[in-house]
Amino acid sequence: MKTFFKIVILLFLFLCTFSQNVFAEDVYKVTSFNYDTSNSFILLTVPDTIPEPVLESVKFVKMENPTRAYFDINSSILTVPKQDWSFTSNGLKQVIVSQNSTNPNIVRTVMYFDDDYDLSKIHFYRIKNNIFIQLKDTTITNDYFQNTYRDDHASSSDFYEYLTMTAPEESPTDIANEIHEAFASKNTSKKELKLNTKYYIDKITAKQNAVLLNGFGAITIEKPMILTNPSRIVYDIPNTLVRGDIRNTEYSIGTNETVKIGQFSVNKARIVITTEDVKKYIPVISSDNQSLLIANYDKINSFNLFSNVSNMLSYSHEKIDAQTNSMTLAFTSPIVHGINRENDQLTVYLYNVENYNEADFQAAFKDTPFAAASISLIPKIGLKLTMPLEQNSLVNTFLGADGKALKIIIKTPKKQQPAIAVQPITPTVTTPKPEGKGIKKVVIDAGHGGSDYGAIRDNINEKDITLDVARQVRDLLVKKGYVVQMTRDSDEYVSLQDRVAISENFKPDIFVSIHVNSSTGTEASGIETHYYHQESIFLAQTLHASLVSAIDTKNRGLFKSKFYVINHTTVPAILMEIGFISNSQERAELNGSARKKATAKAIVEGVENYFDQIK
């Protein structure tokens, strides 16, 4: 019995000590990693004040098989994605920064070398809360730039909204059961892990004809969406969290102009500016990539954007692949830059840059895709870089970690192969003759039909909903002067191949396929839009934005999908899933006249917006 009590007492003391260690531990956030090419060092930043004993514990540990060395930052949490740099140098091969453990919290940096690497080439410094790794004779092969602007509204580098782990009620007995349990909605044991964001918006300041956002991390802003009724411009900031008490408050920024910011999804912020001057608003990014000003560029000279001036130092071009090229501009001091993305042109405002060498600039980009780019002076403000673009090009801009370099990457659309002549066919349905007298031609594809019912719930068929909505879209477009071709105008079966052939024979400007989604469960709801070819991205973005702004349901986003009808058409083509028939509430709405009418109207507004923006 005495032994038993001794064990209990020891266990109690252990648990007390353990709980003190676990719950009393101060945790320090590691918020950024940058590589500085000019000085060849890696910088790790921890904004919190770290006690000296924690810093003193940061020491290199050498290991073999493979040859490597690492150091740990104790009591720390990585708030950005795992970092992985590859190098070309005299033996240094790779540097990886990751969350080594969470109990205790340890961030680990591991460096891999060739067996004969001279470790004296690496110097390790601690200055305040910054950790420097000085590298000699080293060239990094990865970008050290931060992505400040992108055309894409989704990226493989994005944080996912949720990582969901499920545990079934009963242990599966075979692979079939395991798959079923993994996707079934009846799982009762479910844990959702919200992943970290890349940028935290801490403050919003309304100004005359502008709004200023301040925060921590690294900003990436996406290509804006222009919406109507009322006229407004929408900017999304991916991988971003907005402070709770500043969300969804409307601020006045001028006569009949307002702005508000919201948490559009778990990992994306959305800024909406209501204004008639939608085409004059542009994002301006600070030199440290911490602050964002969205302002009317005609009024921007009234803002105090910078405290230092810079000069353009050097210019370089890199051909990344057959479709992709980059322009890199280096400067003497950190820069403040603005982005104006139009369909056929990119304008970059360099607000604190005074001088550049015209001859060197032209020589650097002669005989490259950037040969038509030009630089002009903005009196009393800075310089303006103007670059013509092919339609449906993809643009990304990147700011160097030290703010003294700007990289612009342009991916042009893949050149279409000469179309194979499509023999006229007689489809298994009678297609209507083109209607209207417009110069723009649109194919509307009502999903399923005839013996192909699509998704079915409670005797409600997908094929009936899609046909009803498609007819309404057609009628509205015709009234506005468009020439419209339906792939089917009645409850008859049309094969996927025939749908494509009808479109190819008609030679439209765009192809829009309308479908209703379904799931094995009953909880899923919302709208999603699919595209496949690069030239279809802008069409997908525009129509999707119009639809989700008009329908009160979940925005499930854009997807690159290889559906037959959008893969084999040779014009911009999308497939819209307008809601879930498997969700009882949404099914009732989809089957009702109000939701159908609102959906058709929003699709038509999206079509008009698309053509307006590509003029």
C-alpha positions, 0 to 999 in steps of 0.5 A: 500500500505504501508503495502504491501511495508513493507511486501516486504522489510521484505521478501527481508531482510529475503531472504538476511539473508537466502541466507547468511546463506545458501551460506556462511555456511562453511561445514565440512566433517565427513570422518570416524568412527572407534570402538577401541576394546582395549580401547572401544571407538568410534572415529569420525574424521573430517579432516577440522579445525572446529572453536571452536564455532562449537565444543562447540555446540556438546552436549548430548541431552537426550530423552525418549520413547525410552530411548536415547541420541544424539549429533549433529555436525553442518555444517557437511556432512557425506562422508561415509555410515550411521553407525549402531552398535549393542552392547551387554553390560549393557544396551547400545543397539545401536549407529547410525551415519547418516546425520540428515539433509542437510539444515542445514547440520547436522550429528547426532549420536544417542545412544539407552539404556535400561531404567535403563542404567547408563549414567555415563558409557559413557564419551564424549571427544573432542580432536582437530577435533576428537570426542571420545565416551568412553564406559565402559563394552561394547562389540560390535557385529558388525565388527569394521574392514575395508575390505581391500581385497575381491574376490567379484567384487560386494557387497551389501555394495557398493555405487551405481553409480547413484540414479535416481529420475524420475517425469513423464510428466503427473500425472498417473491415475492408478497403471499400468500407474505409473509403466509404467512411472517409467520405461519408457525412455520418462520422461523429468524431471530427477535428478541424484544424485551421491553418495559419495565414500569411498576412494579418490585417490589423487596421483599416484607415479610410481616406479621401478616395482611398483606403489604407490597410496595415498588418503583419506578414506578406501581402498578395493581392489578386486581380480585381473584379468589377461588378455592377448594380451598384458599381463596385470593384472587389479585391481579394487578399489570399492567405489573410486573416482580418481582425474581427472588430474591423470586419464588415464596417462600411466607411465613406471615402468620398461622395457616394464612395464607400469601402468595407473589408470582410473575411470572405473565407477562412483564408481570404480577405475581401475589400469592396469599394463602391464607386463609379470610378472603378477603373481608376482604383489601383493597389499600392504596396509598401516597400516592406510589403506590410501595408496596402493602399488602394486608391484612385490613381488620379488622386494619389499624388496627395498621399505621403507614400514614401520617405526615401527616393530610389534609382533604377539600377539594373535590368534583366530578362529570363526566359522561364519556358516557352510561354513564360518570361520574367523581367527583373528591375533592381533599385538602389533603395526599397521601392513603393509600387502600384499595379494597374492590370488592364486586359491588354496592358500592365502598368506599374507605378514606381512612386519613389523612383527618380531615374533610370537609363533608357538606353540600358533598359531598351538594350536589356529587353530588345528581342524579348517579349518585353521589347514593347515595354516603356518607361515614362515620367510621372511629374513630381511622383516617380516613373511609370512602366507600361507593358502591352499584354496578349489577351488572357495572359497571366501576370504575377509581380514579386517584391524582393525581400529587401524591397530593392528588386521587382520581378514581373512574370508574364505567362502568355496563352498557349498557342492554339494549334490549327483547328481540325475542320469539324464536319457539320453534324445533325445532332440528335436534337433539333437546335434552335437557330441563332437569335438576336442581332448582336455582334457577340455570339454565346453558346449556352449549354444546358447540362444533361437532358432526355435519358440523361437525368443528371442528379436526382433528389425527391423526383427533382431532376438536374436536367429540368433545372438546367434547361429552365435556367439556360432558356432564361439566360438565352432570352435575356441575352437575346434581348440585349442583342447577343446572338445565342445558340443553345446546345439543347432547347428541349428535354432531349439527349445530346452527347458531349461530342455533339455539344462540342460540335454544335459549338465549334460549328457556331464559332461563338465568342464564349461557351457557358455550360450550366449544371447542378451539383450533388453530393453523397451527403446532404450538407454541401451547398454553394456555387462553384465554377470550372475551367480548363484552358488558360484563356478561360480563366478570366471568363470563369472569374468574371461570371463566378463573381457575378453569380456569388454576389447575387445568390446567398449561398456558399462560394466554393470557388474556381476549379481547373477541371477536365470536363469534356465540353470545356476541354474540347471547345476552342473558345473561352469555356466554363462549366457552372455548378449553380447549387447542390440538389443534394441539400434539401434547402438549396434543392427547394431554392433551385427548383423555385422560380426566384432562384432560377431567375436570379441565377439567370440574371447574374449569369447574363450580368457576368457575360456583359461584364466580361465583354465590357472588360475585354474591350 
